[in-house]
Amino acid sequence: MTEEEITILKAKAQETPKKKRLRLLSQEDPRAIVRILEIPDKGTIQGRIFNTPKMNDLEWERYKIVWEYYMDQIMVYCILQQNMYTTEEMRIIQQEVFNYMTWNTIDIWDTIETKLTTTIPKAMPVPYYNPHKEILWLAREWPNIEQYLQIGEIREIRTDETAMKMSKEQI
């Protein structure tokens, strides 16, 4: 994204209301606790530990596998792009993609803090994938993730140019 596109998206983000999510019933459940999602080291990238929102055992079992799969894609992206990012930028990408992922999960509530204190102002390489296999979650969600990392807030904004750009790249 260019500086001009980032400026336009920031202006649109201020106008667009933040998406609201319903609270999970488990938040009031006394058995709901904050879980630890541990992502192991991958190649030269150091693993991370993430604190999840409060959830009960059933929700934890449902989301744990999916979140580990998505975070594995982020780790591979960081390995492939480690010459583009500093260690601190990779840490920011991992943490904020985890926040985006939990926020974007269908029945996760709006209590997740999504406002970034540090953004990544430079152009970010688009993740690539083998089109003969599956389209990875990261590749599908990349335009929204990139906007989030550059603007600093999650907003449901997707311009027509972004949709056109995505469809052209997938051809």
C-alpha positions as CSV (number, residue, x, y, z in Angstrom):
1,M,0.0,0.0,0.0
2,T,1.2,3.5,-0.8
3,E,1.3,6.3,1.7
4,E,-1.7,7.9,0.0
5,E,-3.8,4.7,0.2
6,I,-2.9,4.5,3.9
7,T,-4.0,8.1,4.5
8,I,-7.3,7.5,2.7
9,L,-8.0,4.3,4.7
10,K,-7.2,6.1,7.9
11,A,-9.7,8.8,7.0
12,K,-12.4,6.1,6.1
13,A,-11.6,4.3,9.4
14,Q,-12.5,7.4,11.4
15,E,-15.9,7.6,9.6
16,T,-16.7,3.8,9.8
17,P,-18.3,2.6,13.1
18,K,-16.5,-0.2,14.8
19,K,-18.0,-3.6,14.4
20,K,-19.7,-4.9,17.6
21,R,-19.8,-8.5,18.6
22,L,-22.1,-10.3,21.0
23,R,-20.6,-11.6,24.2
24,L,-20.2,-15.3,24.7
25,L,-22.3,-16.8,27.4
26,S,-19.2,-18.4,28.9
27,Q,-17.9,-15.0,30.1
28,E,-20.4,-15.2,32.9
29,D,-19.6,-18.9,33.4
30,P,-17.6,-19.3,36.6
31,R,-15.6,-22.1,34.9
32,A,-14.4,-19.8,32.1
33,I,-10.8,-19.0,32.4
34,V,-8.1,-17.3,30.4
35,R,-6.2,-20.0,28.4
36,I,-2.7,-20.0,27.2
37,L,-2.1,-20.7,23.5
38,E,1.6,-21.8,23.0
39,I,3.1,-21.6,19.6
40,P,6.4,-23.5,19.3
41,D,9.5,-22.2,17.6
42,K,9.5,-22.6,13.8
43,G,12.8,-22.4,12.0
44,T,14.7,-19.3,13.1
45,I,11.5,-17.6,14.4
46,Q,11.0,-17.8,18.2
47,G,7.7,-19.2,19.4
48,R,5.2,-17.2,21.3
49,I,2.7,-17.5,24.1
50,F,-0.7,-15.8,23.8
51,N,-3.3,-15.3,26.4
52,T,-6.8,-16.0,25.1
53,P,-10.0,-14.3,26.2
54,K,-12.0,-16.1,29.0
55,M,-13.6,-19.3,27.7
56,N,-14.8,-22.6,29.0
57,D,-13.5,-26.1,28.1
58,L,-15.9,-26.6,25.2
59,E,-15.0,-23.3,23.5
60,W,-11.3,-23.9,24.1
61,E,-11.3,-27.3,22.4
62,R,-13.2,-25.7,19.5
63,Y,-10.9,-22.8,18.9
64,K,-7.5,-24.1,20.0
65,I,-6.9,-26.3,16.9
66,V,-8.0,-23.6,14.5
67,W,-6.0,-20.9,16.2
68,E,-2.9,-23.1,16.2
69,Y,-3.4,-23.7,12.4
70,Y,-3.7,-20.0,11.7
71,M,-0.7,-19.0,13.9
72,D,1.4,-21.7,12.1
73,Q,0.6,-19.8,8.8
74,I,1.8,-16.5,10.5
75,M,5.0,-18.2,11.6
76,V,5.7,-19.5,8.1
77,Y,5.0,-16.0,6.7
78,C,7.5,-14.5,9.2
79,I,10.1,-17.1,8.2
80,L,9.7,-16.3,4.5
81,Q,9.7,-12.5,5.1
82,Q,12.3,-12.3,7.9
83,N,14.7,-10.2,5.7
84,M,11.9,-7.6,5.3
85,Y,11.0,-7.2,9.0
86,T,12.9,-6.6,12.3
87,T,12.4,-8.9,15.2
88,E,10.2,-6.3,16.9
89,E,8.0,-6.0,13.7
90,M,7.6,-9.7,13.5
91,R,6.5,-9.8,17.2
92,I,4.0,-7.0,16.5
93,I,2.7,-8.9,13.4
94,Q,2.3,-12.2,15.4
95,Q,0.6,-10.5,18.4
96,E,-1.8,-8.3,16.3
97,V,-2.7,-11.1,13.9
98,F,-3.6,-13.2,17.0
99,N,-5.8,-10.3,18.2
100,Y,-7.4,-10.0,14.7
101,M,-8.0,-13.7,14.6
102,T,-9.7,-13.9,17.9
103,W,-11.7,-10.8,17.2
104,N,-12.7,-12.2,13.8
105,T,-13.9,-15.5,15.3
106,I,-17.7,-15.7,14.9
107,D,-18.7,-15.7,18.5
108,I,-15.8,-13.9,20.2
109,W,-16.9,-10.7,22.0
110,D,-15.9,-7.1,21.5
111,T,-13.9,-6.9,24.7
112,I,-10.7,-7.8,22.9
113,E,-8.4,-4.7,22.7
114,T,-7.8,-4.1,19.0
115,K,-6.4,-0.5,19.1
116,L,-2.7,-0.7,18.2
117,T,-0.1,1.4,19.9
118,T,2.5,0.7,17.2
119,T,1.7,0.3,13.5
120,I,3.8,-0.9,10.6
121,P,4.0,2.0,8.1
122,K,5.9,0.3,5.4
123,A,4.6,-1.8,2.5
124,M,4.1,-5.4,3.5
125,P,4.7,-8.3,1.1
126,V,1.5,-10.2,0.3
127,P,1.6,-13.9,1.4
128,Y,1.8,-16.3,-1.4
129,Y,0.4,-19.9,-1.6
130,N,0.1,-22.8,-3.9
131,P,-3.1,-22.4,-5.9
132,H,-3.3,-26.1,-6.6
133,K,-3.8,-26.7,-2.9
134,E,-5.9,-24.6,-0.6
135,I,-6.1,-20.8,-0.3
136,L,-4.6,-20.2,3.1
137,W,-6.5,-18.2,5.7
138,L,-3.7,-15.7,5.8
139,A,-3.9,-15.1,2.1
140,R,-7.7,-14.6,2.2
141,E,-7.6,-12.3,5.1
142,W,-4.4,-10.4,4.2
143,P,-6.0,-7.2,2.8
144,N,-7.9,-6.8,6.1
145,I,-4.9,-7.7,8.2
146,E,-2.6,-5.3,6.3
147,Q,-5.1,-2.5,6.8
148,Y,-5.2,-3.3,10.5
149,L,-1.4,-3.3,10.9
150,Q,-1.0,-0.1,9.0
151,I,-4.0,1.9,10.3
152,G,-4.0,0.6,13.8
153,E,-7.7,-0.3,14.3
154,I,-10.0,-3.0,13.1
155,R,-12.7,-1.5,10.9
156,E,-15.0,-3.2,8.5
157,I,-13.7,-1.3,5.5
158,R,-13.0,-2.8,2.3
159,T,-12.8,-0.6,-0.7
160,D,-13.7,-1.6,-4.2
161,E,-10.1,-1.2,-5.3
162,T,-9.0,-3.7,-2.6
163,A,-11.5,-6.2,-3.9
164,M,-10.5,-5.7,-7.5
165,K,-6.8,-6.0,-6.6
166,M,-7.5,-9.3,-4.7
167,S,-9.4,-10.8,-7.6
168,K,-6.7,-9.8,-10.1
169,E,-4.0,-11.3,-8.0
170,Q,-5.9,-14.6,-7.6
171,I,-6.2,-15.0,-11.4
